[in-house]
Amino acid sequence: MDAAEPPRSGLDRHGFRPGDPWRPERCRRVALVLQGGGALGAYQAGVYEALDEAGVALDWIAGVSIGAINGALIAGNPPGKRVAALRAFWDRVTSDRIWPLALPDGDLFRQWRHEASAALTMLQGQPGFFTPNHPNPWFSLPGARTATAFYDSAPLRETLRALVDFDLLNDGATRFSVGAVNVASGNFAFFDSGRMRITEAHIMASGALPPALPMVQVGTDWFWDGGLVSNTPLQHLLENLEGRNTLAFQVDLFSARGMVPRSMPAVMSREKDIRYSSRTRLVTDAYRKFRDLEMELRRALELVPPERLDAGQRALKQRLERMPEVVILQLIYQQQAHEGQAKDYEFSTATMHAHWQSGLEDTRATLQHGQWLAMPEPGSGIQVHDIHRP
């Protein structure tokens, strides 16, 4: 427990009751951080299934775009029904529209099916998620309902209402946050159940990627997909540690590392990876540098006799002495050879199952590294581990 917190009846020395879900020794918070990435989000569902089967506790879920949707399905259902809710969603919004022709095996033919399936999503929309606007926005008058997006996201609203218990999401034990961008100001905003009541509008706002999906009104303001500014909510988590040692499972759908492209489709795919993954790397690197500076400042203050410090410096020293330790376990989807720039809107059932299985296997492999789950010694700063780059 933090030094400032009084002991509470029935809790152990770390602040938890007997029988609470598993968490590492000295860990005060376990968080799940979910990046945006459309159809790739089934990977996150596989990650959660592995965490669920391992009995990992979740104190905070933060998501952007499809990560916000997956996060709502988890936080908005009791633990025993969360995997089923994720399956119900992904079964509802995926479909196999390409008849399984007896094509030869190989990446080229897989790529053809992948691109054809994505093209049909663009033409027909996706059940339970979005439908094409009629008329097309190019043929709509300014100010018309169909003038600012190619698709209508009303089906997603009904899907969320059917699969998410918003009372549980807001009043349950798991804190929940989603990120979106204010269309008028361009500012990033976080909707946090610790500060407000979350509704389906907040979830939809986080996933309203223009020009495909329409902006969503929350209160008096209009919002677009949070991925326009930051495709990961990691920064929100790190800025609100509240002195708690934290283990964060950071699930990214676009990899910062990849092959040098050799074709135009590969260029488009790689550009998308870099654009949507850059913020994650920036936030992690910046936070590690800031933490290193804080540790140096703490060591400097320890060299100063206490009587030489004023009240503000003493308070700063006390805060720095209670800096929490942070462990980030990165789970990053690894693109398949046949996937191109359409990977985030290719919603075939077969691909969804492949993404889900990939997340399940990556997380099981990560959890096998028990030493990664342990809180580091005080003063160690931030630790980052990646199963694909040990």
Solvent accessible surface area in square Angstrom, and as a share of the most:
residue,aa,sasa,rsa
1,M,63,0.28
2,D,38,0.20
3,A,92,0.71
4,A,85,0.66
5,E,57,0.26
6,P,97,0.61
7,P,121,0.76
8,R,116,0.42
9,S,112,0.73
10,G,56,0.54
11,L,29,0.14
12,D,67,0.35
13,R,178,0.65
14,H,28,0.13
15,G,9,0.09
16,F,34,0.14
17,R,149,0.54
18,P,124,0.78
19,G,83,0.79
20,D,57,0.29
21,P,79,0.50
22,W,111,0.39
23,R,35,0.13
24,P,8,0.05
25,E,105,0.47
26,R,72,0.26
27,C,1,0.00
28,R,26,0.09
29,R,9,0.03
30,V,0,0.00
31,A,1,0.01
32,L,1,0.01
33,V,1,0.00
34,L,1,0.00
35,Q,1,0.00
36,G,2,0.02
37,G,7,0.07
38,G,22,0.21
39,A,3,0.03
40,L,0,0.00
41,G,0,0.00
42,A,0,0.00
43,Y,0,0.00
44,Q,3,0.01
45,A,0,0.00
46,G,0,0.00
47,V,0,0.00
48,Y,7,0.03
49,E,33,0.15
50,A,0,0.00
51,L,1,0.00
52,D,56,0.29
53,E,98,0.44
54,A,53,0.41
55,G,38,0.36
56,V,16,0.09
57,A,6,0.05
58,L,17,0.08
59,D,35,0.18
60,W,1,0.00
61,I,0,0.00
62,A,2,0.02
63,G,0,0.00
64,V,0,0.00
65,S,15,0.09
66,I,3,0.02
67,G,0,0.00
68,A,0,0.00
69,I,3,0.01
70,N,1,0.00
71,G,0,0.00
72,A,0,0.00
73,L,0,0.00
74,I,2,0.01
75,A,4,0.03
76,G,0,0.00
77,N,19,0.10
78,P,56,0.35
79,P,85,0.54
80,G,79,0.76
81,K,127,0.54
82,R,26,0.09
83,V,28,0.16
84,A,63,0.49
85,A,9,0.07
86,L,1,0.00
87,R,100,0.37
88,A,40,0.31
89,F,0,0.00
90,W,1,0.00
91,D,87,0.45
92,R,101,0.37
93,V,0,0.00
94,T,10,0.06
95,S,29,0.19
96,D,87,0.45
97,R,73,0.27
98,I,38,0.20
99,W,184,0.65
100,P,98,0.61
101,L,100,0.50
102,A,110,0.86
103,L,67,0.33
104,P,81,0.51
105,D,120,0.62
106,G,25,0.24
107,D,67,0.35
108,L,98,0.49
109,F,49,0.20
110,R,100,0.37
111,Q,61,0.27
112,W,133,0.47
113,R,75,0.27
114,H,6,0.03
115,E,64,0.29
116,A,39,0.30
117,S,8,0.05
118,A,2,0.02
119,A,46,0.36
120,L,40,0.20
121,T,5,0.03
122,M,107,0.48
123,L,129,0.64
124,Q,97,0.43
125,G,0,0.00
126,Q,3,0.01
127,P,62,0.39
128,G,19,0.18
129,F,15,0.06
130,F,18,0.08
131,T,58,0.34
132,P,35,0.22
133,N,11,0.05
134,H,148,0.66
135,P,74,0.46
136,N,56,0.28
137,P,19,0.12
138,W,204,0.72
139,F,165,0.69
140,S,19,0.12
141,L,143,0.71
142,P,128,0.80
143,G,81,0.77
144,A,43,0.33
145,R,170,0.62
146,T,7,0.04
147,A,22,0.17
148,T,72,0.42
149,A,2,0.02
150,F,59,0.25
151,Y,24,0.09
152,D,42,0.22
153,S,8,0.05
154,A,49,0.38
155,P,31,0.19
156,L,5,0.02
157,R,69,0.25
158,E,97,0.44
159,T,2,0.01
160,L,1,0.00
161,R,131,0.48
162,A,66,0.51
163,L,30,0.15
164,V,11,0.06
165,D,70,0.36
166,F,35,0.15
167,D,93,0.48
168,L,57,0.28
169,L,1,0.01
170,N,21,0.11
171,D,99,0.51
172,G,30,0.28
173,A,109,0.85
174,T,12,0.07
175,R,47,0.17
176,F,0,0.00
177,S,0,0.00
178,V,0,0.00
179,G,0,0.00
180,A,0,0.00
181,V,8,0.05
182,N,22,0.11
183,V,45,0.26
184,A,102,0.79
185,S,65,0.42
186,G,44,0.42
187,N,95,0.49
188,F,57,0.24
189,A,29,0.23
190,F,42,0.18
191,F,12,0.05
192,D,0,0.00
193,S,21,0.14
194,G,57,0.55
195,R,144,0.53
196,M,74,0.33
197,R,126,0.46
198,I,2,0.01
199,T,57,0.33
200,E,25,0.11
201,A,18,0.14
202,H,16,0.07
203,I,0,0.00
204,M,8,0.03
205,A,0,0.00
206,S,0,0.00
207,G,10,0.09
208,A,2,0.02
209,L,58,0.29
210,P,31,0.19
211,P,86,0.54
212,A,33,0.26
213,L,18,0.09
214,P,31,0.19
215,M,50,0.22
216,V,10,0.06
217,Q,86,0.38
218,V,26,0.15
219,G,65,0.62
220,T,123,0.71
221,D,61,0.32
222,W,115,0.40
223,F,11,0.05
224,W,65,0.23
225,D,4,0.02
226,G,0,0.00
227,G,10,0.10
228,L,84,0.42
229,V,59,0.34
230,S,6,0.04
231,N,7,0.04
232,T,2,0.01
233,P,1,0.00
234,L,0,0.00
235,Q,63,0.28
236,H,11,0.05
237,L,1,0.00
238,L,9,0.04
239,E,119,0.53
240,N,26,0.13
241,L,13,0.06
242,E,98,0.44
243,G,30,0.29
244,R,76,0.28
245,N,23,0.12
246,T,0,0.00
247,L,0,0.00
248,A,0,0.00
249,F,0,0.00
250,Q,0,0.00
251,V,0,0.00
252,D,4,0.02
253,L,1,0.01
254,F,5,0.02
255,S,19,0.12
256,A,32,0.25
257,R,151,0.55
258,G,52,0.50
259,M,169,0.76
260,V,128,0.74
261,P,47,0.29
262,R,229,0.84
263,S,57,0.37
264,M,128,0.57
265,P,67,0.42
266,A,35,0.27
267,V,64,0.37
268,M,91,0.41
269,S,6,0.04
270,R,37,0.13
271,E,82,0.37
272,K,23,0.10
273,D,12,0.06
274,I,81,0.41
275,R,120,0.44
276,Y,26,0.10
277,S,3,0.02
278,S,43,0.28
279,R,75,0.27
280,T,7,0.04
281,R,112,0.41
282,L,103,0.51
283,V,11,0.07
284,T,7,0.04
285,D,64,0.33
286,A,53,0.41
287,Y,34,0.13
288,R,98,0.36
289,K,137,0.58
290,F,118,0.49
291,R,6,0.02
292,D,81,0.42
293,L,121,0.60
294,E,20,0.09
295,M,21,0.09
296,E,97,0.43
297,L,76,0.38
298,R,41,0.15
299,R,108,0.39
300,A,50,0.39
301,L,17,0.09
302,E,91,0.41
303,L,153,0.76
304,V,51,0.29
305,P,58,0.37
306,P,88,0.56
307,E,139,0.63
308,R,178,0.65
309,L,10,0.05
310,D,80,0.41
311,A,70,0.55
312,G,50,0.48
313,Q,75,0.33
314,R,111,0.41
315,A,60,0.46
316,L,55,0.28
317,K,37,0.16
318,Q,100,0.44
319,R,119,0.44
320,L,0,0.00
321,E,88,0.39
322,R,113,0.41
323,M,21,0.09
324,P,15,0.09
325,E,7,0.03
326,V,0,0.00
327,V,2,0.01
328,I,0,0.00
329,L,1,0.00
330,Q,28,0.12
331,L,0,0.00
332,I,23,0.12
333,Y,6,0.02
334,Q,66,0.29
335,Q,68,0.30
336,Q,86,0.38
337,A,87,0.68
338,H,39,0.17
339,E,9,0.04
340,G,9,0.08
341,Q,39,0.17
342,A,1,0.01
343,K,3,0.01
344,D,23,0.12
345,Y,54,0.20
346,E,4,0.02
347,F,8,0.04
348,S,13,0.08
349,T,35,0.21
350,A,65,0.51
351,T,18,0.11
352,M,6,0.03
353,H,93,0.41
354,A,59,0.46
355,H,3,0.01
356,W,9,0.03
357,Q,80,0.36
358,S,26,0.17
359,G,0,0.00
360,L,12,0.06
361,E,92,0.41
362,D,18,0.09
363,T,0,0.00
364,R,102,0.37
365,A,39,0.31
366,T,1,0.00
367,L,31,0.15
368,Q,151,0.67
369,H,57,0.26
370,G,43,0.41
371,Q,123,0.55
372,W,19,0.07
373,L,19,0.09
374,A,58,0.45
375,M,14,0.06
376,P,23,0.14
377,E,126,0.56
378,P,98,0.62
379,G,17,0.16
380,S,44,0.28
381,G,2,0.02
382,I,12,0.06
383,Q,58,0.26
384,V,38,0.22
385,H,46,0.21
386,D,17,0.09
387,I,33,0.17
388,H,74,0.33
389,R,139,0.51
390,P,137,0.86
